[in-house]
Amino acid sequence: MKLLKIIIPCLVLGACVFGTSKNAKFYTPSAAAQGTVSTTFAGFVGINRIQLPKYLDRPQMVTQTADSNQVNVSEYNRWVESPAVLATRVLTDDLNVLLPAAKIKINQFRGEGFEKTVFVEITDLTSVLGKQAQMTAWYTLKNKTGKTIIQQKFTGSVQIGKTYDDVAQGYSQLLAQLSQMIANTLLQNTQAAH
């Protein structure tokens, strides 16, 4: 009886303190590039891990309130892994679609001998549910000696729906737009070198 008097209050207290947590939902962007930029470009290209602002590179999905500076961090809608890692993988997949004859992979090891390396810094990535997602990024293309060949700014926006799945799809579309611009830069730079 004494044991029950101890256990029951503990269970009640635990329910009050911790509550009943609803299950989190997990999302990932995916490659959305379509068509090809070139079927003959056959370069060996490394993609460095994409840099994101720290407040965005977190498990929780971040949105903004329309016409406000308010940022919303959703505890129950999360990225399946680091957004920077996901973005790097999606960009690499997109570039492989756009440049199918090339060898394009994530730069994870030193000394792989890439002919060119792509560095991307996303400086702004915002989404307003039911309105739009937008991205501002800088990408830098370097040769095998580490010399900067070109640096360009990308800005893009897409309309999105009212769900977090729409946010993930919007980011997929923005990364596809960015990959299209990078693929064109890679091709133009190769043609200019010949």
Protein Blocks (a to p, Z undefined) as FASTA:
>chain_A
ZZmmmmmmmmmmmmmmnopaddddddddddfbecjfbfkbccdcddddddddfklmcfbd
cdddehiabdcddfkbccfbdfklmmmmmmmmmmmmmmmmbccdddfbghklpabdcddd
dfbdcddehiaccdddddddddfkopafbdcdddddddddfbfklmmmmmmmmmmmmmmm
mmmmmmmmmmmmZZ
